[in-house]
Amino acid sequence: MENMSKNRELKVQEVAEIEELFKNAKSVAFVSYTGLTVEQATQLRKNCRENDVQYCVKKNRLVNIALKNLGIEGADDLLNGPNAFVFGMKDAVAAPKVVNEFIEKNKLQSLKITGGVMDGKVEDEATMLALAKLPSREVLLARLVGSMSATIGNFVRVVEAIRKQKAGEE
């Protein structure tokens, strides 16, 4: 009996750890990895580390318990078969993007984003793939700054032209 209670304690602890990961992640991609070779899995893990996302394999049952504890419903259909979970802790786009780029680069049929969680809500495969195709936060911010500075530059040129016109300059 003591062994069973120790095992239960470990599972309760693991569920708590999973809950913490989901609470702190900007997004989580659910990834079916059936047929992935050890080398491919190792490379994917390396890519995840390099891109500041966390890749882990957890028991579907424990993930489901953690999600229910967090009030996140609707993931039951996604939690079938071997799943890995990719947590984007700093950028919502990072987790699905890293996985999708790996799939495209290696032309893999054995790896597939099946859905995920974002903002405490379960998302389907299409939503996660759309997210994966978005530019990163840094690229979006750079584009925003670029367009804002172009607008400000145009405004300054117009004001200067009006000033010259009123002053009778050419």
C-alpha positions as YAML, in Angstrom:
chain: A
units: angstrom
residues:
- id: 1
  name: MET
  ca: [0.00, 0.00, 0.00]
- id: 2
  name: GLU
  ca: [2.86, 2.37, 0.79]
- id: 3
  name: ASN
  ca: [4.22, 1.98, -2.76]
- id: 4
  name: MET
  ca: [0.79, 2.84, -4.23]
- id: 5
  name: SER
  ca: [0.53, 6.01, -2.13]
- id: 6
  name: LYS
  ca: [4.08, 7.04, -3.19]
- id: 7
  name: ASN
  ca: [3.12, 6.47, -6.84]
- id: 8
  name: ARG
  ca: [-0.02, 8.57, -6.38]
- id: 9
  name: GLU
  ca: [2.03, 11.34, -4.74]
- id: 10
  name: LEU
  ca: [4.37, 11.38, -7.74]
- id: 11
  name: LYS
  ca: [1.43, 11.65, -10.14]
- id: 12
  name: VAL
  ca: [-0.15, 14.46, -8.13]
- id: 13
  name: GLN
  ca: [3.20, 16.26, -8.19]
- id: 14
  name: GLU
  ca: [3.54, 15.74, -11.95]
- id: 15
  name: VAL
  ca: [0.00, 17.07, -12.55]
- id: 16
  name: ALA
  ca: [0.92, 20.17, -10.52]
- id: 17
  name: GLU
  ca: [4.06, 20.64, -12.66]
- id: 18
  name: ILE
  ca: [2.00, 20.29, -15.86]
- id: 19
  name: GLU
  ca: [-0.52, 22.83, -14.54]
- id: 20
  name: GLU
  ca: [2.33, 25.26, -13.88]
- id: 21
  name: LEU
  ca: [3.67, 24.83, -17.43]
- id: 22
  name: PHE
  ca: [0.23, 25.51, -18.93]
- id: 23
  name: LYS
  ca: [-0.33, 28.53, -16.65]
- id: 24
  name: ASN
  ca: [3.00, 30.14, -17.60]
- id: 25
  name: ALA
  ca: [2.96, 29.37, -21.33]
- id: 26
  name: LYS
  ca: [1.81, 31.90, -23.92]
- id: 27
  name: SER
  ca: [0.84, 28.96, -26.14]
- id: 28
  name: VAL
  ca: [1.17, 25.18, -26.17]
- id: 29
  name: ALA
  ca: [1.28, 23.10, -29.35]
- id: 30
  name: PHE
  ca: [0.07, 19.50, -29.14]
- id: 31
  name: VAL
  ca: [2.23, 17.39, -31.42]
- id: 32
  name: SER
  ca: [1.62, 13.86, -32.63]
- id: 33
  name: TYR
  ca: [5.02, 12.28, -33.17]
- id: 34
  name: THR
  ca: [4.15, 8.74, -34.29]
- id: 35
  name: GLY
  ca: [6.97, 7.39, -36.46]
- id: 36
  name: LEU
  ca: [9.52, 10.06, -35.56]
- id: 37
  name: THR
  ca: [13.04, 8.63, -35.41]
- id: 38
  name: VAL
  ca: [15.26, 9.11, -32.36]
- id: 39
  name: GLU
  ca: [17.55, 11.39, -34.42]
- id: 40
  name: GLN
  ca: [14.62, 13.52, -35.56]
- id: 41
  name: ALA
  ca: [13.25, 13.77, -32.01]
- id: 42
  name: THR
  ca: [16.69, 14.78, -30.74]
- id: 43
  name: GLN
  ca: [17.01, 17.44, -33.45]
- id: 44
  name: LEU
  ca: [13.51, 18.77, -32.70]
- id: 45
  name: ARG
  ca: [14.34, 19.03, -29.00]
- id: 46
  name: LYS
  ca: [17.55, 20.89, -29.90]
- id: 47
  name: ASN
  ca: [15.63, 23.31, -32.16]
- id: 48
  name: CYS
  ca: [13.14, 23.91, -29.36]
- id: 49
  name: ARG
  ca: [15.90, 24.71, -26.86]
- id: 50
  name: GLU
  ca: [17.58, 27.07, -29.36]
- id: 51
  name: ASN
  ca: [14.28, 28.91, -29.86]
- id: 52
  name: ASP
  ca: [13.46, 29.20, -26.16]
- id: 53
  name: VAL
  ca: [10.52, 26.79, -26.22]
- id: 54
  name: GLN
  ca: [10.09, 23.72, -24.06]
- id: 55
  name: TYR
  ca: [9.44, 20.29, -25.62]
- id: 56
  name: CYS
  ca: [8.27, 17.46, -23.41]
- id: 57
  name: VAL
  ca: [6.35, 14.23, -23.56]
- id: 58
  name: LYS
  ca: [3.73, 13.80, -20.85]
- id: 59
  name: LYS
  ca: [1.03, 11.22, -20.25]
- id: 60
  name: ASN
  ca: [-2.20, 12.32, -21.91]
- id: 61
  name: ARG
  ca: [-4.21, 11.33, -18.85]
- id: 62
  name: LEU
  ca: [-2.13, 13.57, -16.57]
- id: 63
  name: VAL
  ca: [-2.28, 16.47, -19.04]
- id: 64
  name: ASN
  ca: [-6.06, 16.06, -19.23]
- id: 65
  name: ILE
  ca: [-6.34, 16.17, -15.42]
- id: 66
  name: ALA
  ca: [-4.14, 19.29, -15.31]
- id: 67
  name: LEU
  ca: [-6.22, 21.02, -18.00]
- id: 68
  name: LYS
  ca: [-9.47, 20.20, -16.20]
- id: 69
  name: ASN
  ca: [-7.98, 21.54, -12.93]
- id: 70
  name: LEU
  ca: [-7.21, 24.78, -14.79]
- id: 71
  name: GLY
  ca: [-10.74, 24.95, -16.20]
- id: 72
  name: ILE
  ca: [-9.59, 24.32, -19.77]
- id: 73
  name: GLU
  ca: [-12.15, 22.12, -21.53]
- id: 74
  name: GLY
  ca: [-12.29, 20.49, -24.95]
- id: 75
  name: ALA
  ca: [-8.87, 18.87, -25.26]
- id: 76
  name: ASP
  ca: [-10.12, 15.27, -24.90]
- id: 77
  name: ASP
  ca: [-10.10, 14.61, -28.66]
- id: 78
  name: LEU
  ca: [-6.53, 15.90, -28.97]
- id: 79
  name: LEU
  ca: [-5.15, 13.74, -26.19]
- id: 80
  name: ASN
  ca: [-5.03, 10.41, -28.02]
- id: 81
  name: GLY
  ca: [-1.96, 8.46, -29.02]
- id: 82
  name: PRO
  ca: [1.63, 9.57, -28.47]
- id: 83
  name: ASN
  ca: [1.72, 13.33, -27.91]
- id: 84
  name: ALA
  ca: [4.47, 15.79, -27.19]
- id: 85
  name: PHE
  ca: [3.75, 19.23, -25.83]
- id: 86
  name: VAL
  ca: [5.68, 22.28, -26.96]
- id: 87
  name: PHE
  ca: [5.41, 25.24, -24.61]
- id: 88
  name: GLY
  ca: [6.08, 28.77, -25.86]
- id: 89
  name: MET
  ca: [6.86, 30.61, -22.64]
- id: 90
  name: LYS
  ca: [7.72, 34.05, -24.04]
- id: 91
  name: ASP
  ca: [6.09, 34.24, -27.47]
- id: 92
  name: ALA
  ca: [2.72, 32.75, -28.45]
- id: 93
  name: VAL
  ca: [3.93, 32.14, -32.00]
- id: 94
  name: ALA
  ca: [7.17, 30.39, -31.02]
- id: 95
  name: ALA
  ca: [5.90, 26.90, -30.09]
- id: 96
  name: PRO
  ca: [3.86, 26.12, -33.23]
- id: 97
  name: LYS
  ca: [6.37, 27.99, -35.42]
- id: 98
  name: VAL
  ca: [9.37, 25.91, -34.29]
- id: 99
  name: VAL
  ca: [7.47, 22.65, -34.83]
- id: 100
  name: ASN
  ca: [6.02, 23.71, -38.19]
- id: 101
  name: GLU
  ca: [9.40, 24.89, -39.51]
- id: 102
  name: PHE
  ca: [10.93, 21.58, -38.43]
- id: 103
  name: ILE
  ca: [8.17, 19.67, -40.24]
- id: 104
  name: GLU
  ca: [8.58, 21.71, -43.44]
- id: 105
  name: LYS
  ca: [12.40, 21.66, -43.40]
- id: 106
  name: ASN
  ca: [12.53, 17.89, -42.94]
- id: 107
  name: LYS
  ca: [9.45, 17.13, -45.10]
- id: 108
  name: LEU
  ca: [8.01, 14.98, -42.32]
- id: 109
  name: GLN
  ca: [4.73, 13.10, -42.48]
- id: 110
  name: SER
  ca: [5.34, 11.51, -39.07]
- id: 111
  name: LEU
  ca: [5.13, 14.76, -37.11]
- id: 112
  name: LYS
  ca: [1.95, 16.81, -36.94]
- id: 113
  name: ILE
  ca: [0.55, 19.69, -34.91]
- id: 114
  name: THR
  ca: [-2.88, 18.44, -33.84]
- id: 115
  name: GLY
  ca: [-4.01, 21.48, -31.86]
- id: 116
  name: GLY
  ca: [-3.03, 23.34, -28.77]
- id: 117
  name: VAL
  ca: [-3.90, 25.78, -26.03]
- id: 118
  name: MET
  ca: [-3.65, 29.55, -26.15]
- id: 119
  name: ASP
  ca: [-5.05, 32.08, -23.67]
- id: 120
  name: GLY
  ca: [-6.60, 29.27, -21.63]
- id: 121
  name: LYS
  ca: [-8.60, 28.02, -24.62]
- id: 122
  name: VAL
  ca: [-8.19, 24.86, -26.68]
- id: 123
  name: GLU
  ca: [-7.40, 25.61, -30.33]
- id: 124
  name: ASP
  ca: [-7.70, 23.30, -33.33]
- id: 125
  name: GLU
  ca: [-5.01, 22.29, -35.79]
- id: 126
  name: ALA
  ca: [-5.90, 25.03, -38.32]
- id: 127
  name: THR
  ca: [-5.59, 27.79, -35.71]
- id: 128
  name: MET
  ca: [-2.23, 26.51, -34.50]
- id: 129
  name: LEU
  ca: [-0.93, 26.23, -38.09]
- id: 130
  name: ALA
  ca: [-2.11, 29.79, -38.82]
- id: 131
  name: LEU
  ca: [-0.26, 30.90, -35.70]
- id: 132
  name: ALA
  ca: [2.84, 29.04, -36.89]
- id: 133
  name: LYS
  ca: [2.84, 31.01, -40.14]
- id: 134
  name: LEU
  ca: [2.72, 34.41, -38.41]
- id: 135
  name: PRO
  ca: [5.97, 36.36, -38.20]
- id: 136
  name: SER
  ca: [7.62, 36.44, -34.80]
- id: 137
  name: ARG
  ca: [6.82, 39.16, -32.29]
- id: 138
  name: GLU
  ca: [10.14, 40.89, -33.02]
- id: 139
  name: VAL
  ca: [9.45, 40.98, -36.77]
- id: 140
  name: LEU
  ca: [5.93, 42.34, -36.21]
- id: 141
  name: LEU
  ca: [7.27, 45.04, -33.86]
- id: 142
  name: ALA
  ca: [9.98, 45.98, -36.36]
- id: 143
  name: ARG
  ca: [7.35, 46.30, -39.11]
- id: 144
  name: LEU
  ca: [5.19, 48.45, -36.86]
- id: 145
  name: VAL
  ca: [8.10, 50.75, -35.99]
- id: 146
  name: GLY
  ca: [9.07, 50.94, -39.68]
- id: 147
  name: SER
  ca: [5.60, 51.94, -40.80]
- id: 148
  name: MET
  ca: [5.26, 54.42, -37.93]
- id: 149
  name: SER
  ca: [8.58, 56.09, -38.74]
- id: 150
  name: ALA
  ca: [7.65, 56.29, -42.44]
- id: 151
  name: THR
  ca: [4.36, 57.99, -41.51]
- id: 152
  name: ILE
  ca: [6.13, 60.42, -39.19]
- id: 153
  name: GLY
  ca: [8.72, 61.16, -41.89]
- id: 154
  name: ASN
  ca: [5.99, 61.93, -44.42]
- id: 155
  name: PHE
  ca: [4.24, 64.20, -41.91]
- id: 156
  name: VAL
  ca: [7.47, 66.13, -41.26]
- id: 157
  name: ARG
  ca: [8.03, 66.61, -45.02]
- id: 158
  name: VAL
  ca: [4.46, 67.93, -45.49]
- id: 159
  name: VAL
  ca: [4.81, 70.36, -42.56]
- id: 160
  name: GLU
  ca: [8.17, 71.56, -43.94]
- id: 161
  name: ALA
  ca: [6.66, 72.08, -47.41]
- id: 162
  name: ILE
  ca: [3.81, 74.14, -45.89]
- id: 163
  name: ARG
  ca: [6.32, 76.19, -43.90]
- id: 164
  name: LYS
  ca: [8.37, 76.87, -47.06]
- id: 165
  name: GLN
  ca: [5.26, 77.79, -49.05]
- id: 166
  name: LYS
  ca: [4.13, 80.28, -46.40]
- id: 167
  name: ALA
  ca: [7.62, 81.75, -46.16]
- id: 168
  name: GLY
  ca: [7.72, 82.18, -49.94]
- id: 169
  name: GLU
  ca: [10.60, 79.76, -50.37]
- id: 170
  name: GLU
  ca: [10.82, 77.26, -53.22]
...
